[in-house]
Amino acid sequence: MPKISITTQDIARGYEKRPSIADYLPWKDYNHKHKLFLLEDGKSLGVCFEVKPIACEARPVEMMDAIMRSIAEALKNAIPLEK
């Protein structure tokens, strides 16, 4: 087995700040009350979700369909369509 050596520079590089996807998103402001982002055009709204995996081993297809429908409904209702 080959010997692996790690340098101080390797460790320092691991702690460097990486670019964030948030720097590339077109948001302008955040409304804490409604938990919505106002986008750069001043009209469009956005919302963020925390995505976590769901165990699906040995679950019946009907249960997975029900989970899929509930997630789709949550996404559809996340931002109200009224002004």
N, C-alpha and C positions, 0 to 999 in steps of 0.2 A: 504494500500500500504506500503510495507516494506521500511524502511529508508536505503539509500545507503550512505556509507561514503567512501570518497576517501582520501587516505593518500598521503603524500609528496613522498613516495617511489613509489606509483602508477603513479604519474605524472612524476617523474624522469625516470621510466621505459618506459614511452611513448616516451621520447626523446632519448633513447639509439639508437646507430647506429645498424641497422640490417644488416645481410649479404646481399650482392647484387648478383643477378644472373650474373652480369658482371664478378665477380670473378671466375666463373666456366666456362666461355666461352673460347674457344681455340684460341683467337686472339693474334697476335704478334705485329701488327702495323696497323696504319690507314692512308690512303692516302686521304688528304683533297681535292685535285684536282678532283679525280674521285669518292670520297665519298664511298670508298671500304675498307674493312678490309682484311688484309693479315693474314691468319691463321697459326697456329704453324708449319704445315708441309712445309711452305715456298712456296707453290704452289697454294693452294686453296684460293679462295676469298669469302668474305661474305658481305652482305649488311643488313642494318636494316631498318625497316619500322615503321612509327607511325601509329597505327591502331586506327581508330575512328569508333564508331557505325554509321550505316546508318539507318535512320528511314524507316521502311517498311510498316507501317500501311496504309492501303487503297491504296497501290500502285499496279498497274496491274502486273501480272506475267511476261509479256514481258519486263517491265521496270526493274524488279529485275533480269531477265536473262541478260539484257544489262549491268547492273551494275556488275554482276558476271563476265561476259566476259571481261569487261574493267579492273577489278582487276586482273583476271588471266593473261591477256596480260601484264599488268604492272609488275607483278611478273616474268613472263617469260623473259621480256626484261630488267630486272634490272641489270643483270651482262652480259656484252657482252661475247660471246662464243669464240671470237678470242683471241689469245695470245697477 
